[in-house]
Amino acid sequence: MIHTVKPGETLAQISRDYRTPLRDILAANQLSNPNIIFPSQKITIPGLPNPETIPYRIDVSINNRRLRLYKNGTIQKEYPIAVGRMLYDTPTGEFYIINKAPNPGGPFGTMWMSLSKQHYGIHGTNAPDSIGKAVSKGCIRMYNKDVEELSQIIPVGTPVSIHA
């Protein structure tokens, strides 16, 4: 996978966002100094597939509280979601699914899928009445049956676009 460095990003934060050891990123990019990167630089993230080989993509509308799954540009399914509440906004931008964890426990329901932004993911819920509301700490909540279905369809590396 290729990550394009954004202004203000550090290699240490990119490493945390992708849950990939800094030493692995340095080696994959033949970098000797983790403090010398620049905006628009392309950084290889080892161990993740090239998203261009994945036919799926996810589009999340925060305002509409909807997650849409596309395959080869055609909408396949739409799901209701819950999003971040005041002071805990759901982050906007372009991300990737970087791992999946069934039965994460606690309020995360029956499935957790990490986004390429530290501390954020798409997950189930133990509070199904929260779906359709702005109540999370920034994550995207889904009904357990929906997040399980979605996780069975999409591979790790699937692009996720989140917007207002």
C-alpha positions in Angstrom: 0.0 0.0 0.0 1.2 3.5 -0.7 0.5 6.4 1.7 0.8 10.0 0.6 2.3 12.2 3.3 0.0 15.0 4.4 1.3 18.4 5.8 2.2 18.0 9.4 2.3 14.2 9.4 5.3 12.4 10.9 6.6 9.0 10.1 6.0 8.0 13.7 2.3 8.9 13.4 2.0 7.2 10.1 3.4 4.1 11.7 0.8 4.3 14.5 -2.0 4.9 12.1 -1.2 1.8 10.0 -0.2 -0.3 13.1 3.1 -1.0 11.3 6.4 -0.9 13.0 8.5 2.2 12.2 11.5 0.1 11.4 9.5 -1.9 8.8 8.4 1.4 7.1 11.9 2.7 7.1 13.2 -0.5 5.6 10.5 -0.7 2.9 11.2 2.9 1.8 15.0 2.7 2.2 14.9 5.7 4.6 17.6 6.2 7.2 16.1 9.2 9.1 12.5 9.0 10.1 12.4 12.8 10.6 13.0 13.6 7.0 9.8 13.3 5.1 7.8 15.9 3.2 4.2 16.5 2.1 3.1 14.6 -1.0 5.9 12.1 -0.5 4.8 8.5 -1.3 5.5 6.1 1.5 5.1 2.3 1.0 3.3 0.6 3.9 4.5 -3.0 3.9 2.1 -5.9 4.5 -1.0 -4.2 3.1 -2.4 -4.8 -0.4 -2.5 -2.3 -3.1 -6.0 -0.7 -2.8 -6.1 -0.4 -6.6 -6.4 -4.2 -6.8 -9.5 -4.2 -4.5 -12.9 -3.8 -6.3 -14.6 -2.5 -3.2 -14.8 0.9 -1.6 -16.7 2.4 1.3 -18.3 5.8 1.3 -19.4 7.2 4.7 -21.7 10.2 5.0 -21.6 11.6 8.5 -24.6 14.0 8.0 -26.8 11.3 6.4 -25.5 8.7 8.9 -25.1 6.2 6.1 -22.4 3.8 4.9 -22.4 2.8 1.3 -20.5 -0.2 -0.1 -19.5 0.0 -3.7 -18.1 -2.7 -6.0 -16.4 -1.6 -9.2 -18.1 1.8 -8.8 -21.6 0.4 -8.4 -23.5 0.6 -5.1 -24.0 -2.8 -3.6 -25.5 -2.0 -0.2 -26.3 0.9 2.1 -26.2 0.6 5.9 -27.4 2.9 8.7 -24.7 4.0 11.1 -24.0 6.0 14.2 -21.2 8.7 14.2 -19.2 10.8 16.5 -20.9 13.1 19.0 -20.0 16.7 19.9 -16.3 17.0 20.9 -15.7 13.5 19.4 -16.1 14.1 15.7 -15.8 11.3 13.2 -12.6 12.1 11.2 -13.1 13.1 7.6 -10.8 12.1 4.8 -9.5 9.0 2.9 -8.6 6.0 5.0 -8.2 2.2 4.6 -9.4 -0.9 6.5 -6.1 -2.2 7.9 -7.3 -5.1 10.1 -10.4 -6.9 11.3 -11.0 -8.3 14.8 -14.0 -10.4 15.6 -15.5 -10.2 19.1 -13.5 -7.3 20.4 -15.6 -7.0 23.5 -17.1 -4.1 25.4 -19.1 -1.5 23.4 -17.6 -2.6 20.1 -20.2 -5.3 19.4 -19.2 -8.4 17.4 -16.7 -7.0 14.9 -14.0 -4.3 14.8 -12.4 -3.1 11.6 -9.5 -0.6 12.1 -9.2 2.4 10.0 -5.8 3.8 9.0 -6.2 6.5 11.7 -5.1 5.5 15.2 -8.1 4.9 17.6 -10.8 4.9 14.9 -12.7 2.1 13.3 -15.9 0.7 12.0 -17.5 -1.6 14.5 -20.7 -3.2 15.9 -22.4 -2.1 19.0 -23.9 -3.3 22.3 -26.3 -0.4 22.0 -28.4 -0.9 18.8 -30.7 1.9 19.7 -27.7 4.3 19.0 -27.7 3.6 15.3 -28.8 6.7 13.4 -27.5 9.1 16.0 -24.3 11.1 16.8 -23.3 9.3 19.9 -19.9 7.6 19.5 -16.4 8.8 20.3 -15.7 9.3 16.6 -15.9 5.7 15.4 -18.5 4.4 12.9 -21.0 2.1 14.7 -23.2 -0.4 12.8 -25.7 -3.0 13.8 -23.8 -6.2 14.6 -25.5 -8.1 11.8 -24.5 -5.4 9.3 -20.9 -5.0 10.4 -20.5 -8.8 10.3 -21.9 -8.9 6.8 -19.7 -6.0 5.6 -16.6 -7.6 7.1 -17.2 -10.8 5.3 -17.4 -8.9 1.9 -14.5 -6.5 2.1 -10.8 -7.3 2.3 -8.2 -5.6 4.4 -7.0 -2.7 2.3 -10.5 -1.5 1.2 -10.5 2.3 0.8 -12.9 4.3 3.1 -13.9 7.8 2.3 -15.5 9.7 5.1 -17.2 13.1 4.5 -19.8 15.4 6.0 
